[in-house]
Amino acid sequence: MRTAFFLILSLAVAVTLCLVLVATGVLKFNGDSAAIETVLSRSRKVLDALPSAREIISQPGRQETPSALPDANQAIPEMSQASSNDGGNVQATTDREGLIYSRALDFLRTGAAKGGSDIEERFAEFLMGELDLDQKETARLVKMSFWKNFVTLQHPWRAEDKDEMRIAFAREKELKKAGFAARGLTLMENQVQEAEARVQELGQRLSDSATGGEGL
């Protein structure tokens, strides 16, 4: 559209300049005055027939970009799916475990105030009913809250799970403190210290395994 605009504009300028030169006497044609008047009349008609610059600009231009190309703000489906698959499942699992831990800890601390010998049964009912956990997950949390031994230390951790292991241990330690308190007991400090030392040892072995050392 720009090419057509410039061509029309150039033609209009040329015709106008020619008319001005003829009118001022700078440019003369050989021939009679009737022929000259005919040329001038036709030139004016050509100028009148040419569209104005405003009309040219207001005309809709041809679509340059193929319609098949995605919008700049539109995510490419393959990239969106890959990004979602990379971290979505891990993030969802982490958020769910954190929510379960928080809700379970709140229940145990509330249960400690109520007391009662049936705290384990009520805790299990809460996990299955309120948090919709299955029997396996419920049994695991009950053990983490009321058993003396640490469930975290019995899990077969991998080298890439070292940080996850430390988080799981810290959560289990808080669950045990709240669970023992709900039963009217106190978690022995030496038991916690032994478990912490074991976690440090496992963490070091996992680090050695990740760097090609002895490992587990």
N, C-alpha and C positions, 0 to 999 in steps of 0.2 A: 504494500500500500504506500510505503514511503517513496518508492521509485515512481509510481504513477503520479503522486502528488508533486514531486520535483519536476517531472516532465511537463505536467500541465502548467505549473508555475513558470517554468522557463519559457514555454510557448507564449503564455500571456504577457510576460515581460518583453519578449521579442516583438510581438505584435504591437504592444503599446509603444515601445521605443520607436518602431517603424512609423507609426502614426504621428508621434510627436515630431520626428525628424521631417516627415513630409509636410506637416502643418506649419512648421517654422521655416520651411524652405531650404533646410540644410540638405535634404535628400530630394532629388528630382527624378521623375520618370520621363523617358522619352516617349512622346505620344501626345495624344490630345487630352484635354481636360476631362472629357467624358470617360475615357478609360481609367484615368487616375481616380475619378470619383467612384467608379465601379469597384476598383480595388479597395478604396477606403471603406465603402459601404459593406463589402464582404468581410473585411477585417473586423469591423464593428460587430457584425453578426456572429463571427467566430468568438469574439470576446464575450458577447452576451450569452452564447451557448455554453461557455466553459463554466463548470461548477465552481463555486467559491471555496476558499480554504476551509471555512467553517463547515460547509457541507461535506467536504472530504474527510475532515477529522471526525465528524459525528457519525460517519458510516461505520458499522461494526466490522472489525477486521477479521481476517481469516484465522481460524484456530491453528496456532503454530504447534502447540504441544499435543502429542497423541493422547487421546482420552484414556488409553490403557495404562498410562503411567500413574502411580499412586500419588496422592497428595503428600506434600512435604511433612505435614503433621500426622500422617497416617502411618502406623507401625507396620512393618513388613511381617506377614503372618509367620514365616519361618523363624525370623529372629525373635518375635514375641514368644513363640512356643518354646524355643530353645532357652530363652532367658527364664521363662516360667518353670521349665523342667529342671534347670540347674539348681536353683536355691529355694524354690517354692515348697517342696516337700520337706526339706530340712527345717525351714523356718516354721512351717505349720506344726511339725513335730515338737520343736523346741517350745513354741508358744503353748501348746497343749500340755506338755509336761510341767511347764512353769505354773499354769493355771491349776492343774491338779494338785501340785505341791502346796500352793498357797491356800486352796480350799481345804485340803486335808489338815494342814497345820492350824488353820483357824478352828476347825472342828475339834481337834485334840485339845487346844488351849481352852476352848469353851467347855469341853467335856471334863477337863481337869477341875474346873470350878464346880461342876455338878457332882463329880465323883461317881461312884458306882462300880460294882465288880463286872458289869456287863459292857464295859467300855469297848472291848474288842469287837463284840457282836454289833453294837450300835455303830461303830466306826465302819465295819464291813458293810452294813446296810446303807450307810450314808454314801460310801464309795460306789456301790452298785446302783443305788436308787437315784441319788442326786447327781452324781458325776457320770453315770452310765458306763462304769467300767465292767469288764468281764471278770470271771472268777480268777483267772491267772493274774491280772493286774491288781485285783483286790488283795489276793493272798500275798503278793509281793509287797504292797504298801503296809499291810498288817505286820509282816515280818520286819520291815524297815522301822516300824514305829514301836513295836513291843518286844522284839527279840533282842537278846544281849549281843549276839554276833551281828556283824555288819554285812548286809546283803551285797553292798557295793564291792566289797573285797572278794566276793565269790563269783563275780562276773568275769568272763574271759575278754578282757579289754584288748584292743588293738593299739598299735603305736599312734595312729591318727586320732584315737579317742582319748588321749591323755587329758585334755582340758575338760572333756565331758565327764570323765571319771572323777575329777576333782570337784566339779559342780554337784554330781550325784552324791558324793560322799558328804559334802557340806550340808546338802538337803537332808540326807538320812540322819546326820548327827542332830539336826534340829528336830526332826520328827521323833527320834528316840527320846530326846529330852522331854518333849511335850507328851509323848505316849507314856513314858515312865511316870511323869508327874500326874497324868490322868489316872493312873493306877495307884497313886499314893507312894510311889517309889522315887529314888534318885539314881540317875545314871552315874556309875562310879567313874571318877576322873581318870583312874589308871586304865580303865577299859578304853576310854576315848583316846588317851595318849598312845596306847599300843596300836589302835586302829590308825591314828594319824601317822605313826612311824611306818606302818605297813603301806599306807598310801604313798608316802614319800619314796619308799623302796620300789614300789610298782611303777611310779612315775619315772624314776631314774632308769629302770630297766626298759620301759617303753621308749624313752629317749635314746638309749643305747641301740635298741632295735631299729629305730627310725634312721639312725646314722650308720647302720651296718655293724653295730657292736654285737655283743652276746645275745641280747634280747631275752624274751620270755622262753 
